[in-house]
């Protein structure tokens, strides 16, 4: 039972870190152009 004193806060901290990272990725527009990178990888255009 003593391990729950460690595991529950650890799980809450990890969930908070995950949520903060996810919200940061949304704010920095990481999901705006999902297909653009795939098209750029296949194109032969030199820039």
C-alpha positions, 0 to 999 in steps of 0.5 A: 500500500505504501507504493501507492503514495509514490505511484499516484503522484508520479502518474499525475505528474506524468499525465500533466507533462503529457498534457502540457506537451500536447497543448504546446504542440497544438499551440505551435501548430504542429498539426496544421499541415499533416500531408505537406511533409509527405508531399515535400518528401516525394517531390523532385523540386529543388529549392 
